Amino acid sequence: MNAPENVANLVEEYRALFEGVHRDASDSLESALTREAQWTPEAAVYLVQLARAYGSFMLRNALAISLALDIEDGRLGF
């Protein structure tokens, strides 16, 4: 995922995935990620925690930095 346009596509995919899911219940989001997006349960938990803890402002900048530095898979191994 080295092209910024891939991010817009992902946003739309996740919007569709979470449509009708109870967004205040982390386990509902995690279940959708595990079931429909083939994330492991551990990664799904981590993704939801990251989104809730840092929000789009911080994560957008982290994404830009990772793209600029060509970091596709981080040290955590997801």
Secondary structure, DSSP 8 states (H G I E B T S, - for coil): --STHHHHHHHHHHHHHHTTS-TT-HHHHHHHHHHHS---HHHHHHHHHHHHHHHHHHHHHHHHHHHHTT--S-TT--
